[in-house]
Amino acid sequence: MLQVPFIREHQELVFDRLTKRNLDAKSMIDDVLKLDEERRQLQTKLDNTLAESNKLSKEIGQLFKSGEHEKANELKEKTSQLKEDSKTLSEQLNQTADQLQELLYKLPNVPHESVPKGNSEDDNEVVFEEGTIPELGDNALPHWELAKKYDIIDFELGNKITGAGFPVYKGKGAKLQRALISYFLDRNTAAGYDEVQVPHLVNEASGLGTGQLPDKEGQMYHVTEDNLYLIPTAEVPATNIFRDELLQESELPKALTGYTPCFRREAGSYGAHVRGLNRLHQFDKVEILRVEHPNRSYEALDEMVAHVKTILQELKLPYRILRLCGGDLGFTSALTYDFEVFSTAQDRWLEISSVSNFETFQANRLKLRFKNAEGKSELAHTLNGSSLALPRVLAGILENNQTDNGIKIPEVLVPYTGFEVIN
């Protein structure tokens, strides 16, 4: 959530940067500033009224002590009116503050200056590309056909048990899935991230804290009776570990990693581009996140990007990195890099990771602060990234490593799987 003082002091910058999102935010910014001015005026009136009431109360006490009961009773009538005024002003103040808060929840984060303009994913900027795209024979199959051929993922059985988008992993497919999770966690902890196991359901305050609510409410599975939400990513529960925390500067950075299943209601349109593992309602993901000092959060973002690169290099998958344009940037993000793996059998790029810096946007909602060297409270910066989302990584491994004799397992995963080939 944007801070009102920042909006007030940098109106033109906020407006210009939000235009990168193809958002004409001028009216929203004007409404924010108008409501904030009303809130401040009401607060001043309330403070003055309470001060006047307190002053008169002291005078009344003195008058009663000196025997001037008539004057004291006159002032009591005045304080009664001041109490009524205070109650009215307090109600108006709360109403205005709620309206302001609701409007601020609707304003997305201000994009970083490096974010390119653009309308959609077609306008994202490729900043890095690495790896050799394998040449497959004419008989190459997409991963959903390979899954059926080797009986490692059953999409129809998942549809029977739950519905579309809930696959069942079987045999070597299940073991490969587990191997990827363990490998990702081991690589992350070796890089200094502390592993956590977090709940798979969160309360409304947690969803609001990281920005999934109210923006993505329709995409989250909602347990209505308990008012809990199935997590769309481990980012939500893991980041909320720090909600309402005041850290010491010496405690920064905080770096966590965790594995969770993820649940998302929106599975998109039908067609080959969403077949198989390309888009699911339930999928596994290993997440990394950091709480950083504002002075080094972009250095940390580069470190996170470099870390994900090393994993893909070890898996020997062809990949590229994109800087997302304003039109494709997530609601809470200031800057996002997407990783995509090339699926040779599908002849298309598949998104497998997003690494983002949210600056103070989440921290403001979370009330996540640290005490700086001067002893003052300051909002931290939060960052997170997929390291990695499993479905499309698995799809890339299956499709790019297929041979006439089966599917070769990347060498780095063999100690985890216990086998070298799926056949």
C-alpha positions in Angstrom: 0.0 0.0 0.0 1.3 3.4 -0.9 2.0 5.9 1.9 0.0 9.1 1.8 2.9 11.4 2.6 4.8 9.9 -0.3 1.8 10.5 -2.6 1.5 14.0 -1.3 5.2 14.9 -1.8 5.6 13.1 -5.1 2.3 13.6 -6.9 3.8 13.9 -10.4 6.1 11.0 -10.0 3.3 8.7 -8.8 1.1 9.8 -11.6 3.8 9.4 -14.3 4.9 5.9 -13.0 1.4 4.6 -12.7 0.8 5.5 -16.4 3.3 2.7 -17.1 0.5 0.4 -15.9 -1.9 2.0 -18.4 -3.7 3.4 -15.4 -5.1 7.0 -15.4 -4.7 7.4 -11.6 -5.1 11.1 -11.4 -8.6 11.0 -10.1 -7.7 8.3 -7.6 -4.7 10.3 -6.4 -6.8 13.5 -6.1 -9.4 11.6 -4.1 -6.7 10.2 -1.8 -5.3 13.7 -1.2 -8.8 15.2 -0.7 -9.7 12.5 1.9 -6.4 12.8 3.6 -7.0 16.6 3.9 -10.4 16.0 5.3 -9.0 13.4 7.8 -6.4 15.8 9.0 -8.8 18.6 9.4 -11.2 16.4 11.4 -8.3 15.2 13.5 -7.3 18.8 14.3 -10.9 19.6 15.2 -11.2 16.6 17.4 -7.9 17.3 19.2 -9.0 20.9 19.8 -12.4 19.8 21.1 -10.9 17.3 23.4 -8.3 19.8 24.6 -11.0 22.3 25.3 -13.1 19.7 27.1 -10.2 18.7 29.3 -9.4 22.4 30.1 -13.0 23.1 31.1 -13.1 19.9 33.3 -10.1 21.2 35.3 -11.8 24.6 35.6 -15.0 23.0 36.8 -13.1 21.2 39.5 -11.5 24.4 40.7 -14.9 26.2 40.7 -16.6 23.5 42.8 -13.7 23.7 45.2 -14.1 27.5 45.6 -17.9 27.2 46.0 -18.8 28.7 42.7 -21.4 26.1 41.9 -23.4 28.1 39.4 -20.4 28.9 37.2 -19.3 25.2 37.5 -22.8 24.0 36.3 -22.7 26.4 33.4 -19.4 25.0 32.3 -20.7 21.4 32.8 -23.4 22.1 30.2 -20.7 23.3 27.8 -18.5 20.2 28.4 -21.6 18.0 27.7 -21.9 19.7 24.3 -18.2 19.3 23.7 -18.5 15.5 24.4 -21.3 15.3 21.9 -19.2 17.2 19.3 -16.2 14.9 20.1 -18.3 11.8 19.5 -19.6 13.2 16.2 -16.1 14.2 15.0 -14.7 10.8 16.1 -17.3 9.0 14.0 -16.7 11.3 11.0 -12.9 10.8 11.4 -13.2 7.0 11.5 -15.5 7.0 8.4 -13.1 9.2 6.5 -10.1 7.1 7.5 -11.9 3.9 6.4 -12.7 5.5 3.0 -9.1 6.6 2.6 -7.9 3.1 3.5 -10.3 1.5 1.1 -9.1 3.8 -1.7 -5.4 3.1 -0.9 -6.0 -0.6 -1.1 -7.1 -0.1 -4.7 -4.0 1.8 -5.8 -1.3 -0.5 -7.2 2.4 -0.1 -6.4 4.4 2.5 -8.2 6.6 0.9 -10.9 10.4 1.2 -10.7 11.9 3.7 -13.1 13.4 0.8 -15.1 10.0 -0.8 -15.8 9.3 -0.5 -19.6 6.0 0.8 -20.9 3.7 -1.8 -22.5 0.2 -3.2 -22.6 0.7 -7.0 -22.2 3.2 -9.8 -22.0 4.1 -9.2 -25.6 5.8 -6.0 -24.5 8.0 -7.5 -21.8 11.7 -6.9 -22.3 14.1 -9.9 -22.7 17.2 -9.1 -20.7 19.0 -12.5 -20.7 18.9 -15.8 -22.5 21.0 -18.9 -22.0 21.1 -22.6 -22.9 20.9 -24.6 -26.0 17.5 -25.6 -27.3 17.7 -29.3 -28.1 16.8 -30.7 -31.5 14.1 -33.3 -31.1 13.0 -35.8 -33.7 9.8 -35.8 -35.5 8.3 -38.2 -33.0 8.8 -35.7 -30.0 5.8 -35.5 -27.7 4.4 -32.8 -25.5 4.7 -33.6 -21.8 1.0 -34.6 -21.4 1.6 -37.4 -24.0 4.8 -38.4 -22.3 3.1 -38.6 -19.0 0.5 -41.0 -20.4 3.1 -43.0 -22.3 5.3 -43.6 -19.2 2.4 -43.6 -16.7 3.9 -40.9 -14.5 1.1 -38.3 -14.3 -2.6 -39.0 -14.6 -4.7 -36.0 -15.5 -7.9 -38.0 -16.0 -7.6 -39.6 -12.6 -7.1 -36.1 -11.0 -10.2 -34.9 -12.9 -12.2 -37.9 -11.5 -11.1 -37.3 -7.9 -11.4 -33.5 -7.9 -11.7 -31.8 -11.3 -9.6 -30.4 -14.1 -6.3 -28.9 -13.0 -5.6 -31.4 -10.1 -3.2 -34.0 -11.5 -2.1 -37.2 -9.8 1.6 -37.9 -9.9 2.5 -41.6 -10.0 5.6 -43.8 -9.7 8.7 -42.1 -11.1 6.7 -39.0 -11.8 5.9 -38.7 -8.0 9.5 -39.4 -7.1 10.8 -36.8 -9.6 8.4 -34.3 -8.2 9.6 -34.9 -4.7 13.2 -34.8 -5.9 12.7 -31.4 -7.4 11.2 -30.1 -4.2 14.2 -31.4 -2.1 16.7 -30.2 -4.6 15.3 -26.6 -4.7 15.1 -26.5 -0.9 18.7 -27.7 -0.6 20.0 -25.2 -3.1 18.1 -22.4 -1.3 19.3 -23.3 2.2 22.9 -23.6 0.9 22.5 -20.0 -0.4 21.6 -18.8 3.1 17.8 -19.0 3.2 16.3 -20.4 6.3 13.7 -23.1 5.7 10.2 -22.8 7.1 7.1 -24.9 7.0 4.0 -22.7 7.0 0.2 -23.1 7.0 -1.6 -23.8 3.8 -4.5 -21.6 4.8 -4.3 -18.0 5.9 -6.7 -15.5 7.5 -8.0 -12.3 5.9 -5.4 -10.1 7.6 -2.6 -12.2 6.0 -4.2 -11.8 2.5 -4.5 -8.1 3.0 -0.9 -7.8 4.3 0.7 -9.2 1.1 -1.8 -7.7 -1.3 -3.7 -10.8 -2.4 -6.8 -9.2 -0.9 -8.8 -7.5 -2.0 -7.0 -7.5 -5.5 -7.0 -11.3 -6.1 -10.0 -12.3 -4.0 -11.7 -14.1 -6.9 -8.6 -16.2 -7.6 -8.3 -17.6 -4.1 -10.2 -20.6 -2.7 -12.2 -19.4 0.2 -13.3 -21.5 3.2 -16.3 -19.4 4.0 -17.4 -20.9 7.3 -14.0 -20.1 8.9 -13.2 -17.1 6.6 -9.8 -18.7 5.7 -8.1 -18.8 2.3 -6.1 -21.5 0.6 -2.7 -20.0 -0.2 -1.9 -19.0 -3.8 1.8 -19.1 -2.9 4.0 -19.6 0.1 4.8 -15.8 -0.1 1.6 -15.1 1.8 2.1 -17.1 5.0 5.9 -16.7 5.0 5.9 -12.9 4.6 3.2 -12.6 7.3 5.6 -14.1 9.8 6.9 -10.5 10.0 3.5 -8.8 10.2 3.4 -6.2 13.0 7.1 -6.7 13.7 9.7 -4.1 14.6 13.1 -5.5 13.7 16.5 -4.1 14.6 18.6 -3.0 11.7 21.2 -5.5 12.7 18.7 -8.3 12.1 18.4 -7.5 8.4 18.3 -9.2 6.0 15.8 -11.9 6.8 15.8 -14.7 4.2 13.4 -17.6 4.1 12.5 -20.5 1.8 9.7 -22.9 2.0 7.8 -25.5 0.0 4.0 -25.5 -0.2 1.3 -26.6 -2.5 -0.4 -23.6 -4.1 -4.1 -23.2 -5.0 -5.6 -20.9 -7.6 -9.1 -20.8 -8.8 -8.5 -19.2 -12.2 -7.2 -21.7 -14.7 -7.6 -19.5 -17.7 -8.9 -20.3 -21.2 -9.0 -23.7 -22.9 -6.5 -24.8 -25.6 -3.1 -26.4 -26.0 -1.3 -23.6 -24.2 -3.0 -24.5 -20.9 -3.0 -28.3 -21.4 -1.3 -30.7 -19.0 1.0 -29.0 -16.5 0.9 -25.6 -18.2 -1.8 -24.3 -15.9 -3.2 -25.9 -12.8 -5.5 -25.2 -9.9 -3.1 -27.0 -7.5 0.6 -27.1 -8.0 3.8 -27.3 -5.9 6.2 -24.4 -5.5 9.3 -23.6 -3.6 9.6 -19.9 -2.6 12.3 -17.6 -1.5 11.7 -14.3 0.2 13.7 -11.5 1.8 13.1 -8.6 4.2 15.8 -6.0 3.3 17.1 -2.6 4.3 15.8 -0.2 1.6 19.3 0.8 0.7 20.2 -2.6 -0.6 16.9 -4.2 -1.8 17.7 -3.9 -5.5 21.1 -5.5 -4.9 19.2 -8.3 -3.1 16.9 -8.5 -6.1 19.9 -9.1 -8.4 21.2 -11.7 -6.0 17.9 -13.6 -6.1 17.8 -13.5 -9.9 21.4 -14.8 -10.0 20.4 -17.6 -7.6 17.6 -18.8 -9.8 19.9 -18.7 -12.8 22.3 -21.1 -11.2 19.5 -23.6 -10.5 18.4 -23.5 -14.2 22.0 -23.8 -15.3 22.4 -27.0 -13.2 19.2 -28.4 -14.6 20.6 -27.6 -18.1 17.3 -26.1 -19.3 17.3 -23.4 -21.9 15.8 -20.3 -20.3 15.4 -16.6 -20.6 14.7 -13.7 -18.2 12.2 -10.9 -18.9 11.7 -7.5 -17.3 8.0 -7.1 -17.1 6.4 -4.1 -18.6 4.0 -1.9 -16.8 0.9 -3.6 -18.3 2.0 -7.0 -17.1 3.4 -6.0 -13.7 1.7 -7.5 -10.7 -0.4 -5.2 -8.5 2.0 -5.2 -5.5 5.3 -5.2 -7.5 7.7 -2.3 -8.2 9.9 -4.4 -10.5 9.6 -8.1 -11.6 11.8 -10.4 -13.6 10.1 -13.5 -15.1 12.0 -16.7 -15.9 10.8 -18.8 -18.8 12.0 -22.2 -19.9 11.8 -23.2 -23.5 9.6 -26.2 -24.2 10.9 -27.7 -27.4 8.1 -30.1 -27.9 5.5 -27.3 -27.6 7.8 -24.8 -29.3 7.0 -22.1 -26.8 8.3 -20.4 -23.7 6.8 -21.4 -20.3 6.9 -19.1 -17.3 8.5 -20.9 -14.3 9.4 -18.1 -11.9 8.8 -14.5 -11.0 11.3 -12.6 -8.8 10.0 -9.2 -7.5 10.8 -6.3 -5.3 7.8 -4.8 -3.6 9.8 -2.0 -1.9 7.6 -0.7 1.0 4.3 -1.6 -0.6 3.7 -4.8 1.4 5.6 -3.6 4.5 3.2 -0.7 4.8 0.2 -3.0 4.8 2.0 -5.5 7.1 3.3 -2.7 9.5 6.7 -4.3 9.1 9.4 -1.9 10.3 12.9 -1.9 11.6 14.7 0.5 13.9 17.5 2.3 11.9 20.9 3.5 13.2 19.3 6.8 14.4 16.8 4.8 16.4 13.9 5.8 14.2 11.2 3.4 12.9 11.4 2.8 9.2 9.5 0.6 6.7 11.5 -2.4 5.4 11.5 -3.6 1.8 10.1 -7.1 0.9 11.1 -9.3 -2.0 10.1 -12.7 -3.1 10.6 -15.2 -5.9 9.7 -18.7 -7.1 12.7 -21.0 -6.7 11.0 -22.7 -8.4 7.4 -23.5 -9.5 7.4 -27.2 -10.3 4.8 -27.9 -13.0 6.5 -26.1 -16.0 10.0 -27.0 -14.8 8.8 -30.6 -14.9 7.2 -30.1 -18.3 10.5 -28.7 -19.6 12.5 -31.6 -18.2 10.2 -34.2 -19.7 10.0 -32.6 -23.1 13.5 -31.4 -23.6 15.2 -34.6 -22.3 13.1 -37.2 -24.2 14.9 -39.7 -26.2 14.0 -42.9 -28.1 15.0 -44.9 -25.0 13.1 -42.8 -22.4 13.4 -39.5 -20.6 16.9 -38.6 -19.2 17.0 -37.2 -15.7 19.2 -34.1 -15.2 22.4 -35.3 -13.6 22.0 -33.0 -10.6 18.7 -34.7 -9.7 19.9 -38.3 -9.9 21.1 -38.4 -6.2 17.5 -37.4 -5.3 15.6 -39.7 -7.7 17.8 -42.8 -7.5 17.3 -43.4 -11.2 18.7 -41.8 -14.4 15.9 -42.6 -16.9 12.2 -42.7 -17.0 11.3 -45.6 -19.3 
